[in-house]
Amino acid sequence: MDAIRTDAASKGLKPAPRMIPPHRVPPARDLPLPAYLRSIRDNGLLGFPKAAFEEPVTRRGLMGRSSFVLSDPEAIRRVLVDNQANYARTVGTLRILRPILGDGLLISEGAAWRHQRRALAPAFTPRAIDGLMPHIDRAIRDGIEALSPRAAKGPLDLFAAFHGLALDIAGRSMFSVGMDRHGPELRAFITGYGARIGRPHVLDVLMPPGLPVPLDWARRRFRRRWIPFLDSVIAARAAQPTDGRGDLLDLLAAARHPETGAPFSPEELRDQVSTMILAGHETTAGTLFWASYLLALFPDIQERVADEARAADLSDPTGCHADGRLPFTRAVIDETLRLYPAAFVVVRRALGPDDVAGHPVKAGDILLVSPWVLHRHRRLWDDPEAFDPSRFLPGGSAPARFSYLPFGAGPRICIGAQFALSEAVLALARLCAAFRFEHLGREPILPVAVVTTQPDRPGAFKLIPRR
């Protein structure tokens, strides 16, 4: 069994003033190669040894290459910003993500990525996000209304409930309509992919790009079903009247190539829709789950969020994550993303030689920037395992640059970061104003990371309506 630390209260001891959520103790040294490769498939968090959380750069051999974990801000800047052209996505990443994302913004490279990024930028300006907030708020309020009768029947699997809520938020913001018709099938596609063929396999890492691996055949079969489904959803939206407000699909359809002025082709538009729905709803569901779990563990913090939400005027939800109405809720979301970043690692393959923080890098070496490690690093954070939203309250000291990267960094920083923060802050505020969360399970819930950071068990939660 993995070593686990829990807070003092869980052991029947007097609680310490520090709020320490349950977490895994990293292995004392590098895992043997077979165990390390299994961790990539089953739980990537187990592959980081203790030294990774203490040293600025660690290295291990990986089948004739070097693999570096970077927690030095200047080293991270070197790889993700200053010399980012020398670092590309790995073959394994492309094998796993391309069948479901196509050639959308997340995995495109070079000139194709630059054109997509510039074309999509107008869809994610603060003004554009404000235009989407009514769709998001309606989905949140409808989701809370749907949770009430379910909560009255007994304990809830909160992770599954938040996946449904996040999917509806994604559907409303993308298509102006709920996902009642397409939601179950969409969720079945995504969960089915992630459960087996979306998990990294050792051959995904070892085999060169021109040679197929066994899972590639299953991924191709998936894509042959996935493409017609997405096309049918987009066609259904085009045939259905909306409430007159522009949605994200309208913004994507209005995007133009920065040089030719051409719109996205139907195939390109489909890939962008797939990217936005998958990346958006997976990360939102996880962030809301971990935030709610933390608030259930530490009820005093939960009550402060609820008090702030009830006192705030949310009749106009635009800008609520940044205009001072919900500063503590925003701080809770920021601290949740520190402890449980949705994207737990950024992996790059060196295309040519380089020097990173005094370490010689060769072509083919693997560079890992792990927010999971970075956000818990002993040299960068005081009391890094503690849940402390005050780190992010206005007026405090901002984290050092390149030490807090929940959405990545550099030119490829997540284009939807402000969108994600807006919906997460608003959703958490409305949820805490409506319910009090209690965790009923005796076993701690621990993170498991394959593609995103998820709970290792559903957990049973009680939602008590607030009067």
KOLLUM-213238 format. One record per residue (C-alpha): x negated, y negated, z negated; chain. Coordinates in nm, 2 decimals, always signed. Example, Ala and Ser with C-alpha at 12.3 -4.5 7.8 and 13.67 -1.06 7.14 Angstrom:
BEGIN
{{-1.23; +0.45; -0.78}; "A"},
{{-1.37; +0.11; -0.71}; "A"},
REM end
This chain:
BEGIN
{{+0.00; +0.00; +0.00}; "A"},
{{-0.12; -0.35; +0.08}; "A"},
{{-0.24; -0.55; -0.22}; "A"},
{{+0.01; -0.81; -0.32}; "A"},
{{+0.01; -1.11; -0.55}; "A"},
{{+0.34; -1.23; -0.70}; "A"},
{{+0.43; -1.52; -0.92}; "A"},
{{+0.41; -1.47; -1.30}; "A"},
{{+0.79; -1.47; -1.35}; "A"},
{{+0.82; -1.15; -1.14}; "A"},
{{+0.60; -0.97; -1.39}; "A"},
{{+0.80; -1.08; -1.69}; "A"},
{{+0.54; -1.34; -1.79}; "A"},
{{+0.58; -1.71; -1.87}; "A"},
{{+0.59; -1.89; -1.53}; "A"},
{{+0.29; -2.09; -1.44}; "A"},
{{+0.34; -2.45; -1.33}; "A"},
{{+0.21; -2.36; -0.99}; "A"},
{{+0.47; -2.22; -0.75}; "A"},
{{+0.30; -1.92; -0.58}; "A"},
{{+0.52; -1.72; -0.34}; "A"},
{{+0.44; -1.35; -0.29}; "A"},
{{+0.16; -1.30; -0.05}; "A"},
{{-0.08; -1.03; +0.07}; "A"},
{{-0.44; -1.03; -0.05}; "A"},
{{-0.67; -1.02; +0.25}; "A"},
{{-0.91; -0.73; +0.28}; "A"},
{{-1.25; -0.78; +0.12}; "A"},
{{-1.44; -0.72; +0.44}; "A"},
{{-1.38; -0.66; +0.81}; "A"},
{{-1.15; -0.37; +0.88}; "A"},
{{-1.30; -0.07; +1.07}; "A"},
{{-1.23; -0.10; +1.44}; "A"},
{{-0.94; +0.15; +1.46}; "A"},
{{-0.76; -0.02; +1.16}; "A"},
{{-0.83; -0.36; +1.32}; "A"},
{{-0.67; -0.25; +1.65}; "A"},
{{-0.37; -0.11; +1.46}; "A"},
{{-0.33; -0.44; +1.28}; "A"},
{{-0.30; -0.62; +1.62}; "A"},
{{-0.01; -0.40; +1.70}; "A"},
{{+0.16; -0.38; +1.36}; "A"},
{{+0.07; -0.69; +1.16}; "A"},
{{-0.20; -0.93; +1.28}; "A"},
{{-0.22; -1.09; +0.94}; "A"},
{{-0.40; -0.78; +0.80}; "A"},
{{-0.69; -0.83; +1.04}; "A"},
{{-0.83; -1.14; +0.87}; "A"},
{{-1.08; -1.06; +0.59}; "A"},
{{-1.14; -1.27; +0.28}; "A"},
{{-1.44; -1.45; +0.44}; "A"},
{{-1.21; -1.59; +0.71}; "A"},
{{-1.03; -1.79; +0.44}; "A"},
{{-1.36; -1.92; +0.29}; "A"},
{{-1.61; -1.97; +0.58}; "A"},
{{-1.58; -2.22; +0.86}; "A"},
{{-1.65; -1.96; +1.13}; "A"},
{{-1.66; -1.58; +1.10}; "A"},
{{-1.76; -1.33; +1.37}; "A"},
{{-1.71; -0.96; +1.43}; "A"},
{{-1.81; -0.74; +1.72}; "A"},
{{-1.53; -0.62; +1.95}; "A"},
{{-1.63; -0.36; +2.20}; "A"},
{{-1.93; -0.53; +2.34}; "A"},
{{-1.80; -0.88; +2.29}; "A"},
{{-1.78; -1.12; +2.00}; "A"},
{{-1.46; -1.23; +1.83}; "A"},
{{-1.47; -1.56; +1.63}; "A"},
{{-1.22; -1.69; +1.38}; "A"},
{{-1.25; -2.07; +1.38}; "A"},
{{-1.15; -2.27; +1.07}; "A"},
{{-1.39; -2.56; +1.12}; "A"},
{{-1.20; -2.86; +1.25}; "A"},
{{-1.48; -2.96; +1.48}; "A"},
{{-1.51; -2.61; +1.62}; "A"},
{{-1.13; -2.61; +1.68}; "A"},
{{-1.16; -2.94; +1.85}; "A"},
{{-1.43; -2.81; +2.08}; "A"},
{{-1.22; -2.51; +2.19}; "A"},
{{-0.88; -2.67; +2.21}; "A"},
{{-0.96; -3.02; +2.32}; "A"},
{{-1.32; -3.12; +2.42}; "A"},
{{-1.40; -2.81; +2.63}; "A"},
{{-1.06; -2.66; +2.66}; "A"},
{{-1.11; -2.59; +3.04}; "A"},
{{-1.36; -2.32; +2.94}; "A"},
{{-1.11; -2.13; +2.74}; "A"},
{{-0.81; -1.94; +2.89}; "A"},
{{-0.54; -1.71; +2.76}; "A"},
{{-0.64; -1.35; +2.72}; "A"},
{{-0.53; -1.07; +2.95}; "A"},
{{-0.33; -0.91; +2.67}; "A"},
{{-0.14; -1.23; +2.61}; "A"},
{{-0.04; -1.25; +2.97}; "A"},
{{+0.05; -0.88; +3.00}; "A"},
{{+0.29; -0.92; +2.70}; "A"},
{{+0.45; -1.25; +2.77}; "A"},
{{+0.48; -1.28; +3.15}; "A"},
{{+0.76; -1.02; +3.19}; "A"},
{{+0.99; -1.22; +2.97}; "A"},
{{+0.86; -1.58; +3.03}; "A"},
{{+0.76; -1.56; +3.39}; "A"},
{{+0.53; -1.84; +3.49}; "A"},
{{+0.68; -2.10; +3.26}; "A"},
{{+0.50; -2.38; +3.07}; "A"},
{{+0.38; -2.16; +2.78}; "A"},
{{+0.16; -1.92; +2.98}; "A"},
{{+0.09; -2.11; +3.30}; "A"},
{{-0.27; -2.23; +3.36}; "A"},
{{-0.47; -2.49; +3.55}; "A"},
{{-0.30; -2.71; +3.80}; "A"},
{{+0.03; -2.53; +3.76}; "A"},
{{+0.04; -2.60; +3.39}; "A"},
{{-0.05; -2.96; +3.44}; "A"},
{{+0.22; -3.02; +3.69}; "A"},
{{+0.48; -2.84; +3.47}; "A"},
{{+0.37; -3.04; +3.16}; "A"},
{{+0.40; -3.37; +3.33}; "A"},
{{+0.73; -3.28; +3.49}; "A"},
{{+0.88; -3.17; +3.16}; "A"},
{{+0.75; -3.45; +2.94}; "A"},
{{+1.06; -3.68; +3.00}; "A"},
{{+1.28; -3.40; +2.86}; "A"},
{{+1.11; -3.41; +2.52}; "A"},
{{+1.08; -3.78; +2.45}; "A"},
{{+1.24; -3.91; +2.13}; "A"},
{{+1.52; -4.06; +2.33}; "A"},
{{+1.59; -3.73; +2.51}; "A"},
{{+1.58; -3.54; +2.18}; "A"},
{{+1.83; -3.79; +2.03}; "A"},
{{+2.06; -3.71; +2.32}; "A"},
{{+2.05; -3.34; +2.24}; "A"},
{{+2.11; -3.39; +1.86}; "A"},
{{+2.50; -3.39; +1.89}; "A"},
{{+2.48; -3.05; +2.05}; "A"},
{{+2.24; -2.92; +1.78}; "A"},
{{+2.45; -3.07; +1.50}; "A"},
{{+2.77; -2.92; +1.63}; "A"},
{{+2.61; -2.58; +1.65}; "A"},
{{+2.47; -2.61; +1.29}; "A"},
{{+2.81; -2.71; +1.15}; "A"},
{{+2.99; -2.44; +1.34}; "A"},
{{+2.73; -2.19; +1.21}; "A"},
{{+2.78; -2.29; +0.85}; "A"},
{{+3.16; -2.26; +0.89}; "A"},
{{+3.11; -1.91; +1.03}; "A"},
{{+2.87; -1.82; +0.74}; "A"},
{{+3.13; -1.90; +0.47}; "A"},
{{+3.36; -1.60; +0.51}; "A"},
{{+3.06; -1.37; +0.56}; "A"},
{{+2.90; -1.49; +0.25}; "A"},
{{+3.22; -1.43; +0.05}; "A"},
{{+3.21; -1.06; +0.14}; "A"},
{{+2.87; -0.99; -0.02}; "A"},
{{+2.50; -1.01; +0.03}; "A"},
{{+2.37; -1.14; +0.37}; "A"},
{{+2.08; -1.04; +0.59}; "A"},
{{+1.97; -1.40; +0.61}; "A"},
{{+1.71; -1.34; +0.88}; "A"},
{{+1.97; -1.19; +1.11}; "A"},
{{+2.22; -1.47; +1.03}; "A"},
{{+1.96; -1.74; +1.11}; "A"},
{{+1.87; -1.57; +1.43}; "A"},
{{+2.24; -1.60; +1.53}; "A"},
{{+2.25; -1.96; +1.43}; "A"},
{{+1.92; -2.05; +1.60}; "A"},
{{+2.04; -1.88; +1.92}; "A"},
{{+2.36; -2.08; +1.92}; "A"},
{{+2.16; -2.40; +1.86}; "A"},
{{+1.94; -2.30; +2.16}; "A"},
{{+2.25; -2.23; +2.37}; "A"},
{{+2.42; -2.55; +2.28}; "A"},
{{+2.12; -2.77; +2.34}; "A"},
{{+2.04; -2.59; +2.67}; "A"},
{{+2.39; -2.54; +2.81}; "A"},
{{+2.62; -2.77; +2.61}; "A"},
{{+2.82; -2.46; +2.51}; "A"},
{{+2.81; -2.19; +2.25}; "A"},
{{+2.67; -1.85; +2.31}; "A"},
{{+2.98; -1.65; +2.23}; "A"},
{{+2.99; -1.48; +2.57}; "A"},
{{+2.62; -1.43; +2.64}; "A"},
{{+2.47; -1.44; +2.29}; "A"},
{{+2.49; -1.07; +2.20}; "A"},
{{+2.34; -0.96; +2.52}; "A"},
{{+2.07; -1.22; +2.51}; "A"},
{{+1.98; -1.12; +2.15}; "A"},
{{+1.98; -0.75; +2.26}; "A"},
{{+1.73; -0.83; +2.54}; "A"},
{{+1.50; -1.02; +2.30}; "A"},
{{+1.51; -0.78; +2.01}; "A"},
{{+1.47; -0.48; +2.24}; "A"},
{{+1.16; -0.64; +2.41}; "A"},
{{+1.00; -0.73; +2.08}; "A"},
{{+1.06; -0.40; +1.91}; "A"},
{{+0.84; -0.20; +2.15}; "A"},
{{+0.72; -0.33; +2.48}; "A"},
{{+0.64; -0.67; +2.34}; "A"},
{{+0.40; -0.54; +2.08}; "A"},
{{+0.03; -0.56; +2.17}; "A"},
{{-0.13; -0.22; +2.25}; "A"},
{{-0.50; -0.15; +2.25}; "A"},
{{-0.49; -0.09; +2.63}; "A"},
{{-0.34; -0.44; +2.67}; "A"},
{{-0.66; -0.58; +2.53}; "A"},
{{-0.91; -0.34; +2.69}; "A"},
{{-0.79; -0.29; +3.05}; "A"},
{{-0.89; -0.56; +3.31}; "A"},
{{-0.60; -0.75; +3.46}; "A"},
{{-0.59; -0.57; +3.79}; "A"},
{{-0.52; -0.23; +3.63}; "A"},
{{-0.18; -0.15; +3.49}; "A"},
{{-0.13; +0.01; +3.15}; "A"},
{{+0.15; +0.24; +3.05}; "A"},
{{+0.36; -0.03; +2.89}; "A"},
{{+0.34; -0.24; +3.20}; "A"},
{{+0.59; -0.01; +3.38}; "A"},
{{+0.85; -0.06; +3.10}; "A"},
{{+0.79; -0.43; +3.11}; "A"},
{{+0.86; -0.44; +3.48}; "A"},
{{+1.18; -0.25; +3.43}; "A"},
{{+1.28; -0.50; +3.16}; "A"},
{{+1.21; -0.79; +3.40}; "A"},
{{+1.43; -0.63; +3.67}; "A"},
{{+1.72; -0.65; +3.43}; "A"},
{{+1.62; -0.98; +3.26}; "A"},
{{+1.61; -1.20; +3.57}; "A"},
{{+1.96; -1.12; +3.69}; "A"},
{{+2.09; -1.18; +3.34}; "A"},
{{+1.93; -1.52; +3.31}; "A"},
{{+2.05; -1.62; +3.65}; "A"},
{{+2.40; -1.53; +3.56}; "A"},
{{+2.39; -1.74; +3.24}; "A"},
{{+2.26; -2.04; +3.44}; "A"},
{{+2.53; -1.99; +3.70}; "A"},
{{+2.80; -1.96; +3.43}; "A"},
{{+2.69; -2.29; +3.28}; "A"},
{{+2.70; -2.46; +3.63}; "A"},
{{+3.05; -2.34; +3.67}; "A"},
{{+3.17; -2.45; +3.33}; "A"},
{{+3.27; -2.81; +3.24}; "A"},
{{+3.08; -2.96; +2.95}; "A"},
{{+3.17; -3.23; +2.70}; "A"},
{{+3.00; -3.50; +2.92}; "A"},
{{+2.68; -3.52; +2.72}; "A"},
{{+2.36; -3.43; +2.90}; "A"},
{{+2.20; -3.11; +2.78}; "A"},
{{+1.85; -2.96; +2.82}; "A"},
{{+1.94; -2.78; +3.14}; "A"},
{{+2.03; -3.12; +3.29}; "A"},
{{+1.70; -3.26; +3.18}; "A"},
{{+1.51; -2.96; +3.32}; "A"},
{{+1.70; -2.98; +3.65}; "A"},
{{+1.61; -3.35; +3.67}; "A"},
{{+1.24; -3.29; +3.62}; "A"},
{{+1.03; -3.36; +3.93}; "A"},
{{+0.68; -3.26; +4.04}; "A"},
{{+0.45; -3.55; +3.95}; "A"},
{{+0.29; -3.56; +4.30}; "A"},
{{+0.55; -3.43; +4.55}; "A"},
{{+0.86; -3.54; +4.36}; "A"},
{{+1.02; -3.20; +4.42}; "A"},
{{+1.25; -3.04; +4.16}; "A"},
{{+1.19; -2.70; +4.01}; "A"},
{{+1.29; -2.42; +4.24}; "A"},
{{+1.56; -2.18; +4.10}; "A"},
{{+1.29; -1.94; +4.00}; "A"},
{{+1.08; -2.21; +3.83}; "A"},
{{+1.39; -2.34; +3.65}; "A"},
{{+1.47; -1.99; +3.53}; "A"},
{{+1.12; -1.95; +3.38}; "A"},
{{+1.15; -2.28; +3.20}; "A"},
{{+1.49; -2.19; +3.06}; "A"},
{{+1.35; -1.85; +2.94}; "A"},
{{+1.05; -2.02; +2.78}; "A"},
{{+1.26; -2.28; +2.60}; "A"},
{{+1.52; -2.04; +2.47}; "A"},
{{+1.28; -1.77; +2.35}; "A"},
{{+1.02; -2.00; +2.20}; "A"},
{{+1.28; -2.23; +2.05}; "A"},
{{+1.52; -1.99; +1.88}; "A"},
{{+1.25; -1.74; +1.75}; "A"},
{{+1.05; -2.01; +1.58}; "A"},
{{+1.36; -2.19; +1.44}; "A"},
{{+1.51; -1.87; +1.29}; "A"},
{{+1.18; -1.79; +1.12}; "A"},
{{+1.12; -2.13; +0.98}; "A"},
{{+1.48; -2.15; +0.84}; "A"},
{{+1.44; -1.81; +0.68}; "A"},
{{+1.11; -1.88; +0.51}; "A"},
{{+1.23; -2.22; +0.39}; "A"},
{{+1.54; -2.06; +0.24}; "A"},
{{+1.34; -1.78; +0.08}; "A"},
{{+1.10; -2.03; -0.08}; "A"},
{{+1.40; -2.24; -0.20}; "A"},
{{+1.56; -1.93; -0.35}; "A"},
{{+1.23; -1.85; -0.53}; "A"},
{{+1.21; -2.20; -0.66}; "A"},
{{+1.56; -2.33; -0.74}; "A"},
{{+1.45; -2.67; -0.87}; "A"},
{{+1.31; -2.76; -0.53}; "A"},
{{+1.63; -2.62; -0.37}; "A"},
{{+1.84; -2.85; -0.58}; "A"},
{{+1.63; -3.15; -0.48}; "A"},
{{+1.69; -3.07; -0.12}; "A"},
{{+2.06; -3.03; -0.18}; "A"},
{{+2.08; -3.36; -0.36}; "A"},
{{+1.90; -3.54; -0.09}; "A"},
{{+2.12; -3.39; +0.18}; "A"},
{{+2.44; -3.48; +0.00}; "A"},
{{+2.33; -3.84; -0.05}; "A"},
{{+2.22; -3.89; +0.31}; "A"},
{{+2.45; -4.02; +0.58}; "A"},
{{+2.43; -3.75; +0.85}; "A"},
{{+2.73; -3.87; +1.05}; "A"},
{{+2.47; -3.97; +1.32}; "A"},
{{+2.21; -3.69; +1.31}; "A"},
{{+1.97; -3.86; +1.56}; "A"},
{{+1.62; -3.92; +1.42}; "A"},
{{+1.70; -3.78; +1.07}; "A"},
{{+1.37; -3.60; +1.05}; "A"},
{{+1.17; -3.92; +1.10}; "A"},
{{+1.37; -4.22; +0.98}; "A"},
{{+1.35; -4.18; +0.61}; "A"},
{{+1.69; -4.03; +0.54}; "A"},
{{+1.55; -3.68; +0.46}; "A"},
{{+1.19; -3.72; +0.35}; "A"},
{{+1.18; -3.44; +0.10}; "A"},
{{+1.36; -3.19; +0.33}; "A"},
{{+1.11; -3.28; +0.60}; "A"},
{{+0.83; -3.22; +0.35}; "A"},
{{+0.98; -2.87; +0.26}; "A"},
{{+0.98; -2.78; +0.63}; "A"},
{{+0.63; -2.90; +0.68}; "A"},
{{+0.51; -2.70; +0.38}; "A"},
{{+0.70; -2.40; +0.50}; "A"},
{{+0.52; -2.43; +0.84}; "A"},
{{+0.19; -2.45; +0.65}; "A"},
{{+0.26; -2.13; +0.46}; "A"},
{{+0.45; -1.94; +0.73}; "A"},
{{+0.35; -2.08; +1.07}; "A"},
{{+0.57; -1.93; +1.34}; "A"},
{{+0.27; -1.90; +1.58}; "A"},
{{+0.02; -1.74; +1.35}; "A"},
{{-0.27; -1.73; +1.59}; "A"},
{{-0.39; -1.90; +1.91}; "A"},
{{-0.62; -1.67; +2.11}; "A"},
{{-0.86; -1.79; +2.39}; "A"},
{{-1.11; -1.61; +2.61}; "A"},
{{-1.43; -1.79; +2.70}; "A"},
{{-1.47; -1.83; +3.07}; "A"},
{{-1.84; -1.93; +3.04}; "A"},
{{-2.11; -1.98; +2.78}; "A"},
{{-2.07; -2.25; +2.51}; "A"},
{{-2.19; -2.35; +2.16}; "A"},
{{-1.92; -2.37; +1.90}; "A"},
{{-2.03; -2.50; +1.56}; "A"},
{{-2.38; -2.36; +1.61}; "A"},
{{-2.26; -2.02; +1.73}; "A"},
{{-2.35; -1.91; +2.08}; "A"},
{{-2.04; -1.81; +2.28}; "A"},
{{-2.07; -1.59; +2.58}; "A"},
{{-1.83; -1.54; +2.87}; "A"},
{{-1.57; -1.29; +2.77}; "A"},
{{-1.59; -1.36; +2.40}; "A"},
{{-1.26; -1.41; +2.21}; "A"},
{{-1.20; -1.73; +2.00}; "A"},
{{-0.91; -1.72; +1.75}; "A"},
{{-0.76; -2.03; +1.59}; "A"},
{{-0.52; -1.90; +1.33}; "A"},
{{-0.28; -2.14; +1.16}; "A"},
{{-0.22; -1.86; +0.91}; "A"},
{{-0.59; -1.87; +0.81}; "A"},
{{-0.64; -2.24; +0.86}; "A"},
{{-0.35; -2.34; +0.64}; "A"},
{{-0.47; -2.12; +0.36}; "A"},
{{-0.84; -2.20; +0.39}; "A"},
{{-1.02; -2.26; +0.06}; "A"},
{{-1.23; -2.55; +0.20}; "A"},
{{-0.95; -2.74; +0.36}; "A"},
{{-0.66; -2.72; +0.10}; "A"},
{{-0.62; -2.76; -0.27}; "A"},
{{-0.45; -2.46; -0.42}; "A"},
{{-0.37; -2.32; -0.07}; "A"},
{{-0.14; -2.03; -0.18}; "A"},
{{+0.09; -2.26; -0.37}; "A"},
{{+0.42; -2.39; -0.24}; "A"},
{{+0.39; -2.77; -0.29}; "A"},
{{+0.61; -2.99; -0.06}; "A"},
{{+0.45; -3.30; -0.22}; "A"},
{{+0.16; -3.25; +0.01}; "A"},
{{+0.37; -3.39; +0.29}; "A"},
{{+0.57; -3.66; +0.12}; "A"},
{{+0.54; -4.02; +0.26}; "A"},
{{+0.25; -4.21; +0.10}; "A"},
{{+0.04; -3.91; +0.04}; "A"},
{{-0.29; -3.82; +0.20}; "A"},
{{-0.23; -3.67; +0.55}; "A"},
{{-0.40; -3.33; +0.61}; "A"},
{{-0.74; -3.36; +0.78}; "A"},
{{-0.72; -3.35; +1.16}; "A"},
{{-0.73; -3.00; +1.30}; "A"},
{{-0.66; -2.85; +0.96}; "A"},
{{-0.28; -2.83; +1.00}; "A"},
{{-0.17; -2.69; +1.34}; "A"},
{{+0.18; -2.54; +1.32}; "A"},
{{+0.24; -2.64; +1.68}; "A"},
{{-0.11; -2.60; +1.81}; "A"},
{{-0.34; -2.89; +1.92}; "A"},
{{-0.49; -3.06; +2.22}; "A"},
{{-0.34; -3.08; +2.56}; "A"},
{{-0.14; -2.76; +2.51}; "A"},
{{+0.02; -2.87; +2.18}; "A"},
{{+0.38; -2.75; +2.18}; "A"},
{{+0.59; -2.98; +2.39}; "A"},
{{+0.89; -2.91; +2.18}; "A"},
{{+0.74; -2.99; +1.84}; "A"},
{{+0.96; -3.29; +1.77}; "A"},
{{+1.26; -3.10; +1.89}; "A"},
{{+1.18; -2.81; +1.66}; "A"},
{{+1.13; -3.04; +1.36}; "A"},
{{+1.45; -3.23; +1.43}; "A"},
{{+1.67; -2.91; +1.43}; "A"},
{{+1.49; -2.74; +1.14}; "A"},
{{+1.52; -3.05; +0.91}; "A"},
{{+1.88; -3.11; +1.00}; "A"},
{{+1.98; -2.74; +0.97}; "A"},
{{+1.81; -2.70; +0.63}; "A"},
{{+1.97; -3.01; +0.49}; "A"},
{{+2.32; -2.91; +0.60}; "A"},
{{+2.27; -2.55; +0.48}; "A"},
{{+2.15; -2.66; +0.13}; "A"},
{{+2.44; -2.91; +0.11}; "A"},
{{+2.68; -2.63; +0.18}; "A"},
{{+2.53; -2.33; -0.01}; "A"},
{{+2.30; -2.24; -0.29}; "A"},
{{+2.07; -1.96; -0.19}; "A"},
{{+1.98; -1.67; -0.42}; "A"},
{{+1.76; -1.38; -0.34}; "A"},
{{+1.90; -1.05; -0.48}; "A"},
{{+1.62; -0.81; -0.39}; "A"},
{{+1.36; -0.70; -0.65}; "A"},
{{+1.09; -0.64; -0.39}; "A"},
{{+0.90; -0.94; -0.26}; "A"},
{{+0.95; -1.03; +0.10}; "A"},
{{+0.61; -1.05; +0.28}; "A"},
{{+0.52; -1.18; +0.62}; "A"},
{{+0.45; -0.96; +0.92}; "A"},
{{+0.31; -1.11; +1.24}; "A"},
{{+0.31; -0.96; +1.58}; "A"},
{{+0.41; -1.24; +1.81}; "A"},
{{+0.57; -1.46; +1.55}; "A"},
{{+0.57; -1.45; +1.17}; "A"},
{{+0.86; -1.25; +1.04}; "A"},
{{+0.97; -1.09; +0.71}; "A"},
{{+0.88; -0.73; +0.65}; "A"},
{{+1.23; -0.65; +0.53}; "A"},
{{+1.57; -0.81; +0.58}; "A"},
{{+1.62; -0.89; +0.21}; "A"},
{{+1.96; -0.94; +0.05}; "A"},
{{+2.07; -1.30; -0.02}; "A"},
{{+2.37; -1.44; -0.19}; "A"},
{{+2.51; -1.77; -0.05}; "A"},
{{+2.72; -1.96; -0.31}; "A"},
{{+2.93; -2.24; -0.17}; "A"},
{{+2.87; -2.58; -0.33}; "A"},
{{+3.18; -2.77; -0.44}; "A"},
REM end
